Amino acid sequence: MKRILRLISMTVTLAAGFATGACEMGSSIQQVKAQHEAELMAIPGVVSVGIGNNGKGEPVIVVGVEQEGEETLSAIPRSLSGYPVEVRPIGKIVTH
Amino acid sequence: MTHTLENARAVAHANRSVLLNKANVVATGVGYKVRRGEKSDTLCVVCSVERKLSPSELRDEERIPPEVDGLPTDVVETGPIRALQSTTGRFRPAPGGVSVGHRDITAGTLGCVVFRDGQPYILSNNHVLANSNAANIGDPILQPGPYDGGRLPDDRIAVLSDFVPIEFEGAPSGCGVAGNVVGVLNKLAEWAGSDTRLQAVSVQARENRVDAAIARPLEDGDVSKEILHIGPVKGMGQGELGMAVKKCGRTTGFTQGEIQQIDVSVKVQYGGGRVALFVDQLMAGAMSRGGDSGSAVLDDSDRLVGLLFAGSDSSTVINRIENVFSALNLSL
């Protein structure tokens, strides 16, 4: 009986794990960006978060930083849910 | 016969008025003759025409002779020549792309003419027409803006009609519950003998989508539906990644760029330590500087896609025009 219960619980855990993974894989870049935006914007030195293309024309999450300081750069992940994160120094954004 | 430059200039000068009197000729000067696209070393009188016509389309007296006083002529097509109009001058009617501003600001850009309930309005930014929330409805709008010499009452072109308030980060909260909680905490702090007092501030940044305002012209005829150096707006478009865009602004005039990012959330500095968070913005490369705020941003087909309002040395931040039009209930 115990073994059966353990087997069921393992199956459930595995299924849940796959489901989460599949859900993450299926998320659009817009969804992933929206999900992580607040934490990215809270990093000191980050001024913007948007969606752009990299040199190969693939969609990337673009994080704009005031300047490329080590502390800021080390706090920004390289990718989010499989989407590359590209850091671009854009300076201070002021009204024009 | 070869001419010295001095001699050629004398001949050109002597024949200038005869040549300029011919229909179609807009300029004369001395230059080197161009043969089959190649510059030669033969001096000539260059006659610039609006449009090149075949000799059969012209009466004899309108034709430019092959040479004058032994000096060859050359005909080049330049189109009509207009004075390069400064964006900082006074214009009536005023087109988009020129200096404008609330009486208490420096200067920004008149975006374009828009309509609400069938009436024409000037579209620009809140921080240009409404002094970043500080203005009152009915305040005078000057063209050119005060920094460019616009003065009351002569240069008043419109009155402020409406604006979308900008929500700044860390501004005192309008939330009653937060205020009450802070009040209670401060009472407790007082009772505990603490000198520290709390102030209710919005911790959660409030989101802005547009920095926009409209002003009603004093006379409908004082504004033009054209945009300087661009022409009339030909409908509405939607900003997309990789789209080529252009604008005419008070400071940098006509410039072009490309939308490099969409769905942008960005912190914008408003001076005096005020910061506002904007979401759903378009970001282009460098195509703007201070004073260009309020410029209408158009695509390759002259469709309106955005309202420029901020940037850095390397980037330009643009409100989506669909957000501007829905926030202020506008149409073209």
Interface residues (C-beta under 8 A of the other chain):
Chain A: Q30 K33 E37 M41 V47 S48 V49 G50 I51 G52 N53 V62 G64 P89 I90 G91 K92 I93 V94 T95 H96
Chain B: G108 N125 H127 S132 A205 D211 L241 G242 T251 Q260 Q261 I262 D263 V264 S265 V266 K267 V268 Q269 Y270 G271 L277 Q281 M283 S288 R289 G290 G291 D292 S293 L308 F309 A310 G311 S312 D313 S314 S315 T316 V317
